[in-house]
Amino acid sequence: MARTNLPDSVALVVAERTPTAFWAALRRAEKAARVVELRLDYLGSVAEIVAVLEKLARRSSRLTLIATCRRRADGGEFGGSPSAQLALLELAVRAGCRWVDVDAATLEAFPRRLRRVFLRNARRIVSRHDFKRTPANLPALYRRLKRLGGELVKIAALARTHRDAVRMLELARRHRRRVVALPMGAVGIPGRVLSLRAGSALAYAAPDVGTATAPGQLSWNELRARYRAPKLNARTRVYGVIGHPILHSLSPPMHNAAFAHARLNAVYLPFEVANLKDFLACLKAYRLAGFSVTAPHKQAILRHLDEIDPLAEMIGAVNTVVVGRDGRLSGFNTDYVGVLRTLQRYIHLECSQVLLVGAGGSARACAFALATAGAFICVTSRRAGQARALARAVGGEAVPRRALARRRFDAIVNCTPVGQAPHPNATPLAARELNTRVLFDLVYNPPQTRLLREARRRGVRTVPGWQMLVEQGAAQFEIWTERRAPLQVMRRAVLNGLRTAER
């Protein structure tokens, strides 16, 4: 960081609508951060911005402050002209802000000779934000921004694909510590974490209590504590979970807590993957050592693997992948272990009758695990053909939905995502169909689904999905690290994550 003299590589963003809220946020920031970006454009008027800066000039602070007053044309909140924007940034410098972030478009609105006199007493970050796409020619954009005279060039762009995100990481590697590279959006989240390791001079975090100022921006606690972004280095082993959608997943807090407890130099990230080929093409650029697989990719991943564990091949679904040093992909299924360890605590599986709701990847793992333990498997699904095929594979029975209210089971397992956030009021079964001793819902967010609540009202013993999440996650940890999983640590991280999600 000698090139920039910034005392920290993460800037905490203060972006508030009123002066009162601004000062409260700044006081909180002073307790946690060393570098703070002041989003002056979020304040309601020029008069409020001026009043805040006048007060700031009278205060002393240990913080390194970055002043930003982004115009609406560049994705900000300020409605004034480029001249007014620069005038406010000049006031911010006089008030004690050592750095200013100025939009490239603002500087380009003035003749070249005139640009040199702007903000002479500040260190400049020249920035470009694109909230629609990642520019096709990032190296050319970097050179264009660099000619505008900033000490740092900042490029923030929406990553619509993982190829977009890794192009941003490549930019950071090429111009190490001279560029701030920020892939935005859900797809860009892993890139935000890995950008510092790649060479980005700075990362930005939202307050733990407050709103993000860009899509995909992580909170202070997530970026620093969960993902330990400033501490990642070339030896850090990168893992993750792929799915669509994925941001609800509690696997990142669970696995990162386990890595920290075991003192492993490793990080686990959420990868939003709509297109499996796009993600797999970026494995080398992300330098992944392994990843978890969730819906809808547990079966689709099979044709991309070089080796498949015999159990996973029998199940026909993979939820755990090891990436070898030679790039070869090996697939495993730990859902099998998770469901078996969880459900056998509640019923004697041998000779029991278990109904599986759904016939996808999770249902296949459940079916083979429980059938191996001696249970008779019944399957119901809105895809009747898949239900019949799965039932045949385990010597069970496909049960049409219309027959459920007349049947009774020792256990029912919901293997579908129905009831998962952000649709917690959905349920895969009606209350009259819950004729069972035990109801096991693989959905874990929210922790108490509508299905579980309705089952309890009928006197049914319920099993929340987070228990299986922990058990299968522990098996994944052991495959990747060849160490015993810290089960209690992982359980605690999941429960804390659920409590946070509920708030």
Sequence and secondary structure as in RCSB ss.txt:
>XXXX:A:sequence
MARTNLPDSVALVVAERTPTAFWAALRRAEKAARVVELRLDYLGSVAEIVAVLEKLARRSSRLTLIATCRRRADG
GEFGGSPSAQLALLELAVRAGCRWVDVDAATLEAFPRRLRRVFLRNARRIVSRHDFKRTPANLPALYRRLKRLGG
ELVKIAALARTHRDAVRMLELARRHRRRVVALPMGAVGIPGRVLSLRAGSALAYAAPDVGTATAPGQLSWNELRA
RYRAPKLNARTRVYGVIGHPILHSLSPPMHNAAFAHARLNAVYLPFEVANLKDFLACLKAYRLAGFSVTAPHKQA
ILRHLDEIDPLAEMIGAVNTVVVGRDGRLSGFNTDYVGVLRTLQRYIHLECSQVLLVGAGGSARACAFALATAGA
FICVTSRRAGQARALARAVGGEAVPRRALARRRFDAIVNCTPVGQAPHPNATPLAARELNTRVLFDLVYNPPQTR
LLREARRRGVRTVPGWQMLVEQGAAQFEIWTERRAPLQVMRRAVLNGLRTAER
>XXXX:A:secstr
 TTTT S SEEEEE  SSHHHHHHHHHHHHHH SEEEEEGGGSS HHHHHHHHHHHHH   SSEEEEE  BGGGT
SSB S HHHHHHHHHHHHHTT SEEEEEHHHHHTS HHHHTTTTTTSEEEEEEEESS   S HHHHHHHHHTTT 
SEEEEEEE SSHHHHHHHHHHHHHTTTTEEEEEESGGGHHHHHHHHHHT S EEEB SSS  SSTT  BHHIIII
IS GGG  TT EEEEEEESS TT SHHHHHHHHHHHTT SEEEEEEE S HHHHHTTHHHHTEEEEEE TT TTG
GGGG SEE HHHHHHT   EEEE TTS EEEE  HHHHHHHHHTTTS  TT EEEEE  SHHHHHHHHHHHHTT 
EEEEE SSHHHHHHHHHHTT EE  GGGGGG  EEEEEE S TT TT TT  SS GGG  EEEEEE   SSSS H
HHHHHHHTT EEE THHHHHHHHHHHHHHHHSS   HHHHHHHHHHHHHHHH 
